[in-house]
Amino acid sequence: MPRPRLCRRIRFNPHVTYFKPRGVPLRHLEIVDLSLEELEALRLKNILNLEQTEAARKMKTSQSTFQRILSSAYKKITEALISGKAIRVKENGE
């Protein structure tokens, strides 16, 4: 049985939850789901320019877990950009 998932602190609630290639209807696109915790990790690291240890502390997680979250976010965004997919930001439990 896996360990229970810890509650991570997210201090950002996006108003926009879909991003897609221009000129292509959403119904014709595959969708990549980006979790709120992945979006928060990107915000802390790339927008606020925090060091990884400080960003992990703000999210109340370990540095290695923060790195895994960040790597997952980068991979999903890269896949969407390279393959022309839409990005949907959704809550972790959805």
N, C-alpha and C positions, 0 to 999 in steps of 0.2 A: 504494500500500500504506500503510495507516495506521500511525502510530507504535505501538510496543509499549506496552502498558499498564504503568505503574509500580506497584510494590507499595506500597500505602498502609498506614500503621500503624493497627491497630484494637486498642484495649485493652479491649474490652467484648465479652462473650459472653452474649447473652440466654438466659435459661432458658425464656422463653415466646416462641414463634415464630408464633403465630396470634392475631389479634384479629378479632372478628366482631360483627355486630349481635346483640343479645340476642333469643332466641326464634326465630331462623331457622337451620335446619340448614345446616351448612357446604356440604353437597352442592348446595344451592339457590342458593348465592352465587357471584358472580364474585369472582375474587381479584386483588388488586393486590400485586405483589411489591416489597418494600422490601429493598434490599441492606444488608449489614452496614456498608458504608462510609457509606451514607445514614443509617443508625441512629446510627453513631458521630458523624457531623457534627451530628445533632440533639442528641445527648448533650453534646457539647462546647459547642455554642452555647447551648442552652436549659437544660440541667441544671447544667453547670459555669459558665455565664455567662462564657465566655471571649470575648475580642474575636476577630474573624474572622482577623486575622493570627496570633494566638497559636494558635488552633484549627487553622489550616492548617499551622502549623509542627509541631504535635503529630502531625498526620496525615502529615507529610512530603510535603506537596503545596503547590502555589502557592495564593495567595489567590483567584485567579480560578477555579481548579479547585474549591477548597473551596466557593465561592459557587455554582458549577454543581451540585455534589453536593447542597448544602443546598436549592437551588431545586427540584431534582428530587424530593427527599424531601417538601418541603412540597406540591408539586403532587400527588404520589401519595396522601398522607394526606388532602388535601382532597377528591380524587376519591372515595376510599373513604368518607369521612364523608358527603359530599353525596349520593352514589349508593347508599349502603347496601351497600357491598362489603366483603369480608373483606380483612385485611392479613396477608400472609405475609412473615416476615423470613427471607431465605435468603442463603446465602453467594454471593459475586459469581460464582463459577464454576459454580454449579448451574443 
